[in-house]
């Protein structure tokens, strides 16, 4: 097993270090990478899935994660250029500000939003991040009708962020079930840097 210390490294360094370690295996074996954030875990997991490697991850403690890849025989596609996952997708950002889609009938709006989020899981090109704020914050919490699909998106490498002020406002701070809590500075920063913002 080769161990890689990528603690404190910004994207795409953890991916680059891990790729170099995989090359050292010369065919098969395991590579263990230590990182300090969930986005790095997601990027490494996405890379492993794309290459067909076995991959498991676990949180060892606050700001400490372990990603273990099991590599079989080398494949020709391993030579493809690998970049940080969000960058590879053009940095598309989805912002969801309501638990309903559109205006008019709330029951219809809820059904449309559920369908939209499911449709996102089926796209060939996923967004890099989804931000939930105001009424949209309810969708990442316990009893949300879209929770399974949002968890699926996160598992596929999409960063899920929910406004902490909004969770507090709706009394949902202890009900969050997927993704991380964010703040307005981070939301504004994400929007400013996004290549494309999609708002259903």
Secondary structure, DSSP 8 states (H G I E B T S, - for coil): -EEEE-TT--TTHHHHHHHHHHHHHTT-EEEEEEESSHHHHHHHHHHHHHHT-EEEEEEEETTEEEEEEEE-S--GGGGS----HHHHTT-EEEEE--SS-SSS-HHHHHHHHHHHHHHHHT-SS--SEEEE-GGGGGGGBTT-TTHHHHHHHHHTT-EEEEEHHHHHHTT-TTTB-SSEEE-HHHHHHHHHH-SEEE--
